[in-house]
Each structure stands twice: as structure tokens, then as C-alpha cells.
């Protein structure tokens, strides 16, 4: 997915305990899922993780959602939000963080945009990690949020205005069992790609 590059920069060791699968996803379902989720190239070990941990129900729920109007907007929102968070993290890693010259957000805007940005998959992954890894205290999430709000205030404000009406639908999907299962599988794949040094796309 689009957030894989960012995850390689922030991923921590985490053991994923997946849910029991009712029915394994078929090869056709997995191919559709990989295309819709923009996973890019996966090595053999990563492909095994995907096939062994995703259920048919999870894939069907994901594909049905992404084909819907709100699912399409969810993907568009994530593409924009995650691109900004990836850029901000790369800038921080390179020591090139700069303060904006205009568009500083008000406290009310910061509160609304912060809550809204938590629906982006980068932040959803950090929330997942914090829930399953008790050693994670949310520092990375707070740093990423501050970077976004201070480096890209105008872009974040525009993103909020464009998609704020979709927030309930985004929240409902992110809280679903399928979304949580996919988060767990994605984290395992990212960890494996780091271990195998598989190029991330």
C-alpha cells in the first residue's frame, strides 16, 4: 500500500496474533487485493504471509468497500494524506524540516484535523502497533502528527474540508474486523521486507 515506505522508516518489532480464518482467500482474490491495495512487488516470503493470513471474508470486505463511492474517496484521501506524511518523515530523517511561511492552523483547526488524520492508514497502522505492542507509547504518532500540521498546514486544512463529510464512513471501515486483520498482515509483510531487504514500492 502507499504507506509501506513510511512504515519501513518507523516499523518496530511486533508479534502479530491473527484471527482464526474462516476460509482462506483464493489466488484470484489475492491478486485482486494486491492490485487494489497497490502492494507492488512482493518477495516469496511476503507472498506466503499474504496467502497464509488473509481470509476470503477479509478480502471480500476490502474489495467491496474500495469499489463503493466512499471507498473510492477513502483511497483518494489516503493517497494524499500518506504522501504528505511520507514526505514529512523523509524530510525529518534528512534533517530538512522547515517551518511554513503561511497558513498556521488555529487551535480549533488543529483539534479537528488531528482527529481526522487518524483515519489515514499511516496513523491507523501506528494505532494498531500501539494497541498490540505495549512498549510503544505513541511517540512516533505524535511526532508524525506534529510534522504534518506544522509543515503542511494549508494542505491538511484543504484535505479536511474536502473529506470531512466522509469521516464517519472512514471510521466505520477502519474499525471493521477486515481492516484490522489487513493491518496485522500488512505489518508482518513490512517487517518481512525489512528482514529480507526486499525493495519497497
N, C-alpha and C positions, 0 to 999 in steps of 0.2 A: 504494500500500500504506500501512499505518498509519504507517510510519516516514518518509513523504515530508516531513512538516512538519519533523521533526528534521534531515533531510538538507539542507533549504534553509538551515538555520542553520549547518551545518558543511561543506557541499559545497565542494570545491576543484576547480580546473581539472584535468581529466584527459581524456586521449585514450583512447577505448576501441577496442581492436582485437578485434573479434568473431571467433568461429569461423565457418568456412565452413558454410553452411546446407545440409542435405541436401534438405529440402523446405520451402518457405515455409508458414507457418501460414495456414489458411483464415480467412475472415472470421468464420465461426461459431466456430472455435477461439479467435480473438482476443476475441470477445465473451464467451465463457465464461471466458477467462483474466482479462479485466478485471473481471468480476463476482466471481470467486473471490478475486482479489488485492486487491479494494477500491481500485482505482486512482482512482475518482471521475472528475471531468471532465478530459478531455484536449483540448488545443487541436489544431489541424490539424497543426502541426509535430511535436507529441508523438505523435499517432496515426501519422504517417508513420514515425517512429522505431520504434514498436512493430511495425508491419506489415513493415518492411524488415529487422528484425534478429532477430525471433523465429522459430524453426523449428517445424514441426509436431511434431517429436520433443520439443523443449523444452516446448511447451505440453502435450502429452500426458502427459509425465512429471510435470509440475507438477500437472495436474488429477487424475491417478491417485493421486498422493501425498496431495493435500488431501482426497480422498474417503475415504481409509483412516482407520482409528481413530487411528493415530499421527499422521497428517497433520492430523486434526481437533484433536488435542491440541497439535500444533506451532503451529497457528494461534491457539489459545486462549492458549498460553504467550506467543507473540509479541505478541498484543494487550495483555496485561498488562505484559510487560517493556518494550515500546516506549512504552506510555503513561507509565510511570514515568520512562523516560529522556527522553522529550519534556518532561515536567513539570520534570525537574531541569535540563534545558538552558534552558528558558524562564525558570526561576527565576534561573539564573546570569546570563542575558542582562539580566534586570531588576534584578539586584543584590539579590535577595531570598532568597539561600541561607541557611538556618538549620540549626543542629546539632540532632539529635534529642535528646529528653529521656530516652529509654529505648531498650533493645534494641540496644546496641552489640554488634557481632559479634566473636567470638573470632578469633584468627589462623587457626585451622583452618577456621572457617566462611567467613572472607574468601577463603581459598585455594579452597575448594570452590565457593563462589558465583561467584567471579570467572571460573573456568574454565567454569562452567555458563552464565553470562550471555553468554559469547562466541558462543553458539549463536543468540542473538536477532538478528533481521535488521538492527537498527541497528548492532550490533557486527560482523556479517558484512559489511555494506557498508563499514565502516571498515577491516576486514581486507582487503577487495577493493581498496580505494583504496590502501592501503599497499603491497600487492603489485604494483600497476600504476603507481604514482606514486612514484618513488624519492625525491622531495623530502619526502614525508610520513613523519615519524619516529614516528608513533604517539602524539603528544602529546594529540590530541583524544580518542582512545580511552581513554587513561589518565585524563584529566580526567573523562570521562563515567562511567567505572567508579567512580572515587573519589566522585563526586557521588552515584551510586546507592547505594553501600554505606554512605555516611555519612548521607545524608538519609532513606533508606528501609530501614534495616536489618531491621526486622521483616517488612516486605512482601517483601523479597528472600529472606529466610530461609524464609518460607512458600512462596514460589514455587519455591524449590529443593526443598523437601520434597515438594511436590505433583508435580513433573515430573522429579525426578532419575532415575527409572527409565526415562524416555524419552530420556535424553541420548544413548545410542548411536545411536538411530534419527534423532534430530535431526542429529547429527554426520554420519551417512551421507548424509542428504539434502543437507546444506549443502556436502558435498564433491563432490556429483554434478556432471556437466557441465551439466545443465539448470539447476541452482541458480546455478552460476557465470555461465552465459550470461544468465540473467534478472537477476542483479546488475548485469552490464555494461549491459544495456538500460535497467534502472531508473535507473542513474546518468546515462545520456545523457538520459533523459526529464527528470530533475530539473534537470540543467544547462540543458536547453532551456526548461523552465518558468521558471527564474530569468532567462534571457536574454529571454524573451518577456513576463515578468511575468504569467504565467498563474496565476490563483488556485490554491492548493494545498489539496486537501480531504483 
